[in-house]
Amino acid sequence: MIPLRLRQLLALLILLALLAAVIGLVLGPLVERFLSDEESIDSLSHRLEVYQRLAHELPAQEARLAGLQRSDPMSRLVVAESRPALAGAGLQQLIGHLIGGVGAQVVSTQIVSRAEAESPLPAVGLKVHMRGENEQLVRLLYDLAYHEPLLLVENLVVLSNPRVDMQRLRRPEDLQAVPSLDISFDVKAFIAKEAKP
């Protein structure tokens, strides 16, 4: 038989083992949950501080954004109309006004599709046919080069006007001033992207 003292010691050890198991099974998850919740609280407290700081800075940032939008250099370089058909019609009027302003004659303008996949902005284009003199062409090209919104001239073709040769065959009193140059070129303008609602 086992002596009493040893039985008491074994009973105490079994009790301690059971107590440790109960503590481990019951209190262990509670301690882990407590530590996990403490980390979550710290993380959320830090996030709250960041959000409060951002909320405090929001009016200043909104004012800065509004200032940047007002001074946006792109707004000066693109046609304000975002619909291609209306932008093309506006471009036709503008080109007609510029050509008339230098004293040349518009023969025709035709809106052309300018869908370019690599272009960051949509564009609208015109094929322009006009008649004029050298000085008028130079003034027109200068006006186009420094115009806002940005206008790009491509495929410029300048020919002698065939009607000038026919002019020599007529009587001087029947003659009207016939421009000496027949000019055609393409004009491209970028249009503003349509605002997403």
C-alpha angles and dihedrals in degrees: 000000000000116000117250095243091055091047090052090049092049091047089051091049092048090049091050091048091050090046091050090048092050091047091047094048097041107026098033095068090042091054091046090049090049092051092045092049090048090055090048091050091051091049093047091046090054091047090049090053090051092048092047091051091048092047089051091051095043098094092050092047092048090051090049091049091050089051092050092048091051092050095041106144091205091065089065093049102049132065107258094225112088097195111086096218094053092041089053092050091049090049090052091054092046094050091046090051093048093048092047089047092061092045099251127130125249111221097178145333125201128189112231130193113254104188106159118172095202095050115103091211131042114251139205124208142195134201106217127196118186144154127224149116132283094261092050091050092050092049091046093050090048091050091049093047094053099035124121119243094050114260120192120203117210136172096019111188120183118188135169109262109251089210090069090067091050089052092069090061094059130077114268094240092056094051125106122195105276116195113243098220131064106202132186130175143150122246122201127193129179119233129213116262113253111260114246113230 
